Amino acid sequence: MSIRTYIQSNKERFLEELFSLIRIPSVSAKQEHKGDMQLCAERWVEILLTSGADRACVMKSEGNPVVYAEKILSPQAPTVLVYGHYDVMPPEPLELWTSKPFEPVVRNGRIWARGADDDKGQTMTQVKGFETALRLGLLHCNVKFIIEGEEETGSPNLEDFCRKHRDLLKADLILVSDTSMVSPDIPSLTTGLRGLAYWEIELTGPNRDLHSGHFGGAVANPALILCRLLANIVDANGRIIIPGFYDDVQDLSLAERNMIAQIPFDEAVYKAAINVDELAGEAGYTTLERNGCRPSFDICGLWSGYTGEGAKTVLPSKAFAKVSCRLVPHQQHKKIEKLLADYLTRLAPASVKLKVTPLHGGQGYVCPIDLPAYKAAEKAMGIAFGIPPLAVRRGGSIPIIATFEEIFGIKTILMGFGLEQNAIHSPNESFPLDFFYKGIETVARFYREYP
């Protein structure tokens, strides 16, 4: 039996098993769904066992439970560790959904539901690809699965779990399906992710909000000073001017730039989609280079004083900002956290008190495209989708990928099947049916090629 015949013969079962997971509202951000997290983990165990795992169980962590499963063919065979997550984003605002978020439906060739893509649908492509390869005798390696329940809240307990169970999770390679492709017509493998550093900045001036007529011009305004400080982080050429910021940034090679240039990109369509007349960024780089391979600085939130209806003439006591940097591989987020805090401390005048609090961070990641496992994934995806995939760096961050490399000393193949229009994290999340089945085929073909 061929791979495609097996998938075709079992496609309704595959879909219903996915639906059984989607119907469980495993929203990790809300305590009210704590019981649903356990139920979803237990359902994953059932599916993994029926898919061919020798062993599957729900394991405790300091937070939500972790699902572990394995199929061991031989102690001498290489081992693939598959990572996914079963938690999902909150579905709100509910009024914007065209169908109920946790009652999956198929409409216009797509699965519509929260988690259809991120990450229940994509993780199911891994599990059913494994099943297909196993049933057809194409599996030549051991396979382990780790499916967590806190990815959407930053995976706060996964690193400790991995360190504690390092021997259990020992592998030669990690497979992840939690990324996206360039477009419906252009498959791609993600070869790089940016890192992240995120802070909250607080400036305090007077001990209370003041009358702007009585005190304006005599007392420093924290909101004005905060704006000046933030404006001194990026220069007119889009370059971050924090001393030492670029010390660990490696320039793009000519080969990398040529590879990026092959990615289809229509700047006019890009601008129209977000309704801007002009793009901006670091001088000397293309848009795709800027948002995939170069670091960036953004103000994510900014507030101070009175923001209600009408006028209130106050000189605010405090001003706040939430800011972030996307980092490139080799930049250490903790080093960058300190560099920004030190820089702002030097710039801040004595008329205000400055507090800089790091909130979140993670390292970037790059996968070499000459790895045998990458070549296997490239060939598998090329056959399943009918066109060789492009190698693409992404501007987003999945900090746990770099943590995996640190703990286990192995590389990750980012074999994602999502699309931008799937609206993950938004109302009306969806996943094309053909991508669900092509994803399963890709994973099965990967196991035929690897090792």
VEXNUKE-582017 format. One record per residue (C-alpha): y, x, z. Coordinates in steps of 0.05 Angstrom, whole numbers, padded with zeros to 5 digits, always signed. Example, Ala and Ser with C-alpha at 12.3 -4.5 7.8 and 13.67 -1.06 7.14 Angstrom:
BEGIN
-00090+00246+00156-00021+00273+00143
END
This chain:
BEGIN
+00000+00000+00000+00070+00026-00017+00127+00031+00032+00166-00024-00003+00105-00070-00005+00093-00061+00070+00166-00077+00085+00166-00137+00038+00102-00164+00071+00132-00158+00140+00206-00171+00129+00208-00239+00163+00174-00211+00225+00221-00151+00226+00281-00198+00222+00256-00245+00277+00243-00186+00323+00315-00164+00312+00339-00234+00325+00301-00236+00391+00342-00177+00414+00408-00204+00389+00399-00269+00426+00402-00230+00492+00477-00220+00508+00471-00148+00532+00545-00135+00543+00549-00072+00585+00623-00079+00601+00612-00142+00642+00575-00145+00708+00556-00218+00695+00508-00192+00642+00470-00144+00688+00408-00187+00684+00413-00189+00608+00412-00113+00606+00344-00113+00640+00318-00169+00595+00339-00132+00532+00307-00067+00556+00242-00104+00570+00243-00136+00501+00252-00068+00469+00190-00044+00506+00149-00102+00477+00174-00087+00406+00161-00013+00412+00090-00024+00435+00074-00073+00380+00106-00024+00330+00055+00029+00348+00081+00068+00408+00026+00093+00454+00071+00085+00514+00136+00048+00527+00172+00033+00592+00237+00015+00625+00264+00073+00666+00317+00072+00720+00383+00108+00714+00445+00108+00758+00470+00051+00714+00435+00006+00665+00361+00018+00651+00338+00065+00595+00281+00049+00548+00232+00105+00534+00173+00105+00486+00129+00155+00451+00076+00165+00398+00041+00232+00406-00003+00252+00348-00015+00324+00370+00014+00373+00421+00020+00423+00363+00060+00376+00318+00137+00376+00317+00171+00320+00355+00228+00275+00334+00270+00241+00387+00302+00176+00364+00365+00154+00401+00396+00085+00400+00431+00036+00447+00418-00036+00463+00484-00053+00496+00538-00088+00455+00613-00098+00458+00641-00163+00488+00646-00217+00433+00716-00241+00451+00759-00272+00422+00705-00325+00413+00750-00372+00373+00751-00324+00315+00676-00325+00303+00651-00369+00246+00583-00375+00282+00562-00363+00354+00559-00287+00368+00491-00288+00402+00458-00338+00356+00443-00296+00294+00446-00329+00226+00435-00304+00155+00492-00324+00109+00513-00295+00042+00461-00241+00046+00484-00217+00114+00461-00222+00186+00520-00248+00227+00519-00235+00302+00543-00187+00356+00497-00126+00352+00474-00142+00281+00496-00072+00262+00519-00037+00326+00468-00018+00347+00410-00067+00351+00404-00074+00276+00410+00000+00262+00362+00019+00318+00312-00031+00291+00314+00006+00224+00289+00067+00262+00234+00030+00299+00209-00008+00238+00214+00054+00195+00170+00088+00246+00121+00030+00245+00118+00030+00169+00104+00105+00166+00052+00100+00221+00014+00041+00190+00013+00074+00121-00011+00141+00148+00054+00177+00130+00072+00201+00200+00060+00275+00211+00100+00287+00274+00106+00261+00345+00160+00209+00357+00197+00194+00421+00249+00139+00432+00307+00135+00481+00348+00071+00478+00404+00067+00529+00447+00010+00555+00515+00042+00567+00538+00071+00501+00594+00020+00493+00622+00041+00561+00619+00116+00547+00546+00132+00567+00569+00152+00637+00498+00162+00664+00459+00186+00602+00474+00260+00610+00446+00261+00681+00386+00221+00657+00372+00270+00601+00378+00330+00647+00332+00298+00698+00280+00281+00646+00290+00341+00601+00215+00357+00597+00197+00285+00580+00249+00283+00524+00233+00351+00496+00236+00350+00420+00251+00390+00357+00301+00342+00325+00341+00280+00342+00350+00221+00295+00407+00171+00305+00426+00109+00266+00494+00089+00294+00541+00112+00239+00565+00085+00173+00564+00101+00098+00621+00113+00050+00613+00046+00014+00560-00004-00008+00550+00035-00072+00554+00105-00043+00503+00124+00011+00521+00181+00057+00496+00222+00115+00545+00239+00170+00548+00314+00180+00605+00320+00229+00640+00281+00284+00706+00296+00319+00710+00306+00393+00758+00270+00440+00806+00282+00497+00842+00222+00528+00896+00221+00582+00941+00174+00621+01012+00201+00632+01056+00174+00688+01129+00192+00697+01166+00171+00760+01242+00174+00769+01278+00134+00822+01238+00099+00877+01251+00030+00847+01277-00003+00783+01353+00005+00783+01412-00035+00755+01426-00002+00688+01500-00015+00695+01507+00015+00765+01461+00075+00753+01455+00084+00677+01483+00152+00656+01476+00181+00726+01401+00175+00739+01347+00201+00691+01310+00146+00654+01234+00160+00657+01221+00120+00593+01271+00161+00554+01244+00226+00581+01172+00205+00566+01192+00191+00494+01223+00260+00488+01161+00293+00517+01114+00257+00470+01159+00271+00410+01152+00346+00426+01076+00346+00416+01074+00339+00340+01123+00374+00293+01153+00348+00228+01094+00377+00189+01043+00338+00230+01020+00400+00268+01007+00396+00342+01053+00447+00376+01018+00454+00444+01009+00529+00453+00937+00550+00443+00916+00483+00414+00889+00513+00349+00857+00575+00379+00786+00550+00368+00798+00510+00304+00760+00538+00244+00793+00530+00176+00755+00491+00124+00718+00534+00074+00730+00524+00000+00659+00497-00007+00672+00445+00047+00738+00424+00015+00704+00417-00052+00649+00374-00021+00701+00329+00012+00738+00323-00055+00675+00292-00086+00679+00232-00039+00709+00173-00077+00776+00155-00045+00831+00110-00072+00895+00123-00032+00929+00061-00059+00872+00017-00036+00871+00052+00031+00945+00040+00042+00941-00032+00019+00883-00047+00066+00926-00028+00127+00993-00051+00096+01031+00015+00098+01074+00045+00044+01063+00118+00060+01010+00160+00095+01026+00216+00144+00991+00275+00175+00984+00350+00177+01015+00383+00116+00969+00420+00069+00908+00374+00077+00883+00312+00042+00875+00245+00078+00799+00253+00083+00807+00325+00109+00858+00302+00160+00817+00245+00189+00749+00279+00187+00759+00353+00196+00826+00366+00229+00849+00352+00300+00900+00297+00313+00945+00269+00368+00960+00196+00379+00997+00152+00428+00949+00096+00444+00993+00057+00492+01065+00062+00517+01099+00018+00569+01157+00018+00619+01209-00027+00650+01218-00100+00633+01179-00127+00573+01182-00202+00586+01222-00256+00551+01297-00248+00547+01339-00191+00576+01335-00155+00642+01382-00095+00649+01341-00045+00688+01333+00029+00690+01257+00033+00702+01226+00071+00759+01164+00090+00720+01141+00101+00649+01069+00106+00625+01031+00128+00563+00958+00132+00543+00947+00188+00492+00888+00219+00457+00870+00278+00414+00813+00277+00364+00783+00347+00366+00742+00387+00316+00678+00427+00331+00689+00488+00375+00749+00457+00410+00730+00446+00483+00757+00380+00508+00767+00406+00580+00807+00465+00554+00850+00418+00512+00859+00372+00572+00889+00429+00612+00932+00455+00554+00967+00388+00545+00978+00379+00620+01007+00449+00627+01051+00440+00566+01081+00374+00591+01091+00403+00661+01132+00460+00631+01174+00411+00590+01186+00358+00643+01254+00362+00678+01262+00362+00753+01293+00293+00749+01224+00261+00743+01155+00271+00773+01098+00280+00723+01025+00260+00732+00974+00273+00677+00904+00244+00687+00846+00259+00640+00806+00195+00629+00753+00212+00578+00729+00269+00534+00673+00295+00491+00656+00350+00443+00654+00348+00367+00591+00360+00326+00570+00391+00260+00501+00388+00227+00484+00443+00177+00464+00413+00110+00412+00467+00097+00367+00443+00154+00297+00422+00129+00305+00357+00168+00372+00343+00134+00340+00356+00066+00284+00307+00084+00335+00255+00104+00375+00267+00041+00314+00258-00004+00291+00196+00034+00358+00162+00030+00366+00180-00043+00300+00146-00061+00313+00084-00018+00384+00073-00045+00373+00099-00115+00428+00151-00111+00432+00217-00072+00475+00211-00009+00540+00249+00001+00550+00293+00062+00610+00265+00100+00647+00284+00163+00673+00226+00204+00736+00222+00245+00705+00183+00302+00669+00210+00363+00600+00202+00393+00605+00250+00452+00532+00243+00471+00511+00278+00406+00543+00343+00428+00514+00333+00497+00444+00327+00467+00454+00394+00432+00477+00426+00497+00418+00399+00538+00361+00404+00488+00386+00459+00441+00369+00419+00379+00407+00386+00322+00417+00313+00307+00411+00279+00239+00461+00221+00235+00425+00173+00189+00470+00111+00193+00468+00049+00150+00532+00013+00172+00592-00004+00130+00666-00011+00147+00664-00085+00128+00610-00098+00179+00666-00107+00231+00630-00075+00290+00668-00087+00356+00705-00145+00322+00691-00219+00314+00642-00235+00258+00602-00171+00261+00550-00170+00206+00497-00127+00172+00474-00134+00099+00402-00154+00095+00388-00105+00039+00417-00048+00080+00372-00068+00138+00310-00063+00094+00334-00001+00057+00347+00031+00124+00275+00017+00145+00251+00047+00079+00295+00109+00088+00266+00122+00157+00194+00113+00132+00207+00160+00074+00238+00210+00121+00173+00213+00161+00135+00223+00096+00178+00284+00081+00184+00313+00151+00163+00364+00172
END
